[in-house]
Amino acid sequence: MELRELQLFLDVAATGSFSRTATLAMTTQSTVSKSVTQLETELGVRLFERTGRGATLTAAGRDLLPRAEALVADAARLKGWMSERRGAVSGTVRIAIQPGLSWPLVEVVLAQTRTRYPDVRLQITEGTTHQIEEWLGDGRCDIGVLSRAPAPGIADSRPLFSVPLLLVSRAGAAHTARASVPFSRLAGIDLVLSTARNGGRVLVEEEASRRGMALRVVLEINAVGLIKRVVASGDLCTVAAWPTVYLEVARGELAAARLVSPELRHTYHLALAARRHPTPAVACIAEQIRAFRPPPDWRATQPA
């Protein structure tokens, strides 16, 4: 078995097409097909269902996918490991971040990386807490930034910072006219929340359950950007941390008030995949993320 066979398998899985993979790999469709067939023969399973419209993964192919990704990524990181011997830092670092936190964290880390470590390449993916835990566990990312600490067997983690949870509405709505809103008021507000039970939603639901209070969740959406659009254009509210909404609040598209009595704080964590010794590049990028400090208005009741 060769790494090139695994890489072509991954490319076909991503594109769903042998011809498209051949174009991207600058080879022929016949070469791609033979390589995948050779891999199937070596493993004794069929990896793709081939149709006139392309190729789709079989159950065996889906099982192989994360393992092949981890193997290919480990091979790619060999350059980074060897760079340690030369006193240089290079290689690829794969970071997974929850959507609400990705900016300006990515902006800061990218600028510092290009200045300090020009030979390091970043691969950044957004995902839910559950997805990031999965990716850390099976080796598809090196660093995760997420709203709960993964299990110790999955990743080594530490808290980064915490920020208050906010009630968020369209600009000018009565619900956010004051700087703070008692938690009990949520019982009378129609909410749109993330479908995924992420860190913020878990905090709100746990507090509501403790009080015996029913939340009026009338809509669930599995996309942070779409939740903000819905809130900005209608009468629904949401609950979010400052990193998720501070730009829209600053632009006057949304309004926000801090939840109090009690104040709920959303803690973000930095996690490193526990099953792999971090390369020098991973260690350097992780240190940059640890040094990140939220803008002052993330910790305030309203931006200046």
N, C-alpha and C positions, 0 to 999 in steps of 0.2 A: 504494500500500500504506500502511495506517495502523497505528499502534501498537495501537490498540484491536483490530484484526483479529488481530494477533499475540497479544495478551493473551487474547482469547477462545479462540484456538487452544490456548494453553497451559492454559487452564482446562478445556477439553473433554478434552485429553490427560490432565490430572490426575484429573478426575472420571469419565471414561469415559461421560459422559452430557450430551447437549445440554440436557435439561430441568433437570438439577441445576445446570449452568453458568448457565442463565438465572435460576434462583432466587438463586444466589450473587451474580450480577451485577446483580440487580434489574431484569431486562429480560424479554423474551419469548423463548420457544424459537424462534419464527420469526426473530427478529432475530439470534440466535446462529447459526442455520443459514444464513441469508443471508450473514452476515459470513464464516463459514468457507468457504462456496461461492465468495464473491468472492475470497478469498485463494487458493483452489485454482485459480480461473480465471486470476488474475494470475500464479501460479507455473507453471501448465500441468501440474500433477500432482494426483493424488488423495491427500489427507492422512489421511482416515479411511475405514475400512470401517464402514458404518452397518448395524446389525442391530436386530432388535426388542428386544434386551437392552442396547443402548447403542452406543458407538462405540469402535473400537480403531484405533490408529495403523497406517498402512501403512508400508512400508519408507521411502518418501519422507518421511512424517511423522516417523518416528524420526530420520532424518537432519536434518530441520529443527529438531527439538526443542532441542538445545543452542544452536544459533545464534539461535533466537528468544528463548530465555531470556537470552542474553547481550545481545541488542539491547534487550529490554525493561528489563533491569537497568541498562544504560548510560543509557537515557533517564531512569530513576528517579533515577540519581545526578546528573543535571544540577543538581538543587536543591542537592546537596552542593557541587558545583563552584562554583556561583554564590555560595554562602554565604561562600566564602573572600574574596570582594570586600567583604563586609559585616563581616568580622572575626568571623563566627559559625561554629559547627560544627554541621552538621545533615546528615541523609540516612540512608540504610540501609547497614549494613556486614554482609556475609555471611561468616560464619566457619565453617570446616569443621574438626572436631577428631576425633581417634581416640577411641573410646569409653572406653578405660582412663584417659584423661587429662582427660576433660571436667569432672570434679568433683574439687577445688573451683575449678579455673581459671575455669569459667563463673560460679560464685558471686562470685568476686573481681572479675572484669571487669564483670559486670552491676551490682554495687553501685557501682563506681567510675564507670561510664558514667552511671548514673541521677543521680549526684551532680554530676559535672563536665560532662556533655554531655547534658542532658535532651532535646535535640532529635534525638539520634541513636537510630535504631532498629536493634537487633541481630537478625539471622537466623542461627540456629546449627543446624548439621547435623552429625551423627556419620557417619563413614565410615572405610573402610579406607585404608591408605596409598595403594594404587593408585587408589581412587576419588577421594581428595583431590587427587592429582596430575592426574587427568583434569579435575576441576572447576576447578582452577587454570588448566589449559591452555586450556580452552574458555570461560573467563570466568564459570562458574557460582558461583564464590566469590571473594572478595577476599583473604582471609587463610586460610592453612592451618596447623594445628599437627599435626605428624606425626613419625613415628619414623625417617625418612630424608630426606636433602636431595634435593629434586627437581632434575632437570636444569636448568642455567642458562637454557635457552630457555623453560622452563615457568614458573619462578618465581625470584625473588631470595630467598635463604634465609640464615639464620644459626642456629647452635646456641643453644638456650635453656638447657638444663641436662641433666645425665646422672644416672641413678640405677642402683643395682645390680639385677641380675636375681636372682630368688628362686625357690627350689623351694617350691611351695605345696601344702598338703595339708589334709585335714579337721583340725579341732582335736583334739589328743591323739594324732595319728598318730606312729609311731616315726620316720618319715623326717625329720620336722622337730623332733625333740626337742632337738637342739642348735642353737646360733645360726647355725652355718654347715655346709655340706655340700660335700665335694669334688666337682668336676664329674664325676669318673669314676664316682660312685655312680649317676648317671642311667642307666647301662647296665643296672641291675637294677631299675628302677622303671617301672611301667606309667604312661604319660602320656596326658593328653588335651590337645591343642593346637589352636590356631586353624587353620581350613582355609586361610585366607589366609597367605601367607608374609610376615608382618609383620616389623618390625625385630627383635623379640625372638626370634622363631622362627628367623630368618636367622642371628642370632648363635650360637644354640645348635647349629643344624645345621652351620654352618661349623666350629665348634670340635670337634664330634663327628667330622666328616669328616677334620679335620686329625689327629685321634688314631686314625683307623681304627675308630671306636667306633659301634656300631649303637644307635640310640635305639629304645625300645619304645613307639612311638606306636600305641596300641590304639584311639583314638577321636579324630576331628576334628570340631569344631563351629564353625560360622560365627556365633557370638554370644558375646560376652564374659560377659554375665550368666548364660547357660546353662552355660558352662564352670564358672563359680564355683559354681553350684548342684550340678552333677554332682560336683565335687571335695568340696564340703562334706558331701554325703550318702553318699559311698562311699569306695572305696579307691584311686581314681585320683588322681594328682598332676598339676600343671601347672607351667609356668614363666612367670613374669610379673614385671613391674616394680612397684615400690611404688605408683605411682598407680593401678594396676588393682585392688589388693587391700587397701590399707591400712585402709579402713573396715571390711571384714569381719574382718580380723585384730584390729583394735581392739575389735570387738564380740564376739570369741571364736568366730566362725563358721568361720574358717579359721586355719591356722597357717602360718608362713613361716620359711625359713632362707636366709641369703645363700649363693649359689653361689660357691665359692672354688677356687683352684688350677686354672684361673685365675679371678679375679673378672671377670665379664662385666658391662659397663655399657651401659645403654640410653640413647641420646642422643635427645632430642626437638629438633625444629627449628621455627622460625617462618618461614613462607614467604609472600611477597606475589606475586600474579599479575604476571608480568613484562611482559605485553603491554598493560597498562593503567596509566596514570599514577594513582597512588593519590589519592583525594580527601582533603581535610583530615580528614574523619571516619575514613577508613580509616587514615590516618597516626596519628591520636590513639589509636585502639583498638589498633593494632599496638604503639605505645609502651607502653600499659598491659600488654599481654601480655609484652613484653620485660622489664618491671619485676617480673613475677611471680616469686616465690621459693617453691620447694617447702617444705612443712612439714618440720620437722627429722626426723620419723620416717620420711620417704621415703628419707633418706640413711643411716638407722641399720640395724642388723641386726634389731632387733625394736622395736616401739613401746613407749614407756614405759607 
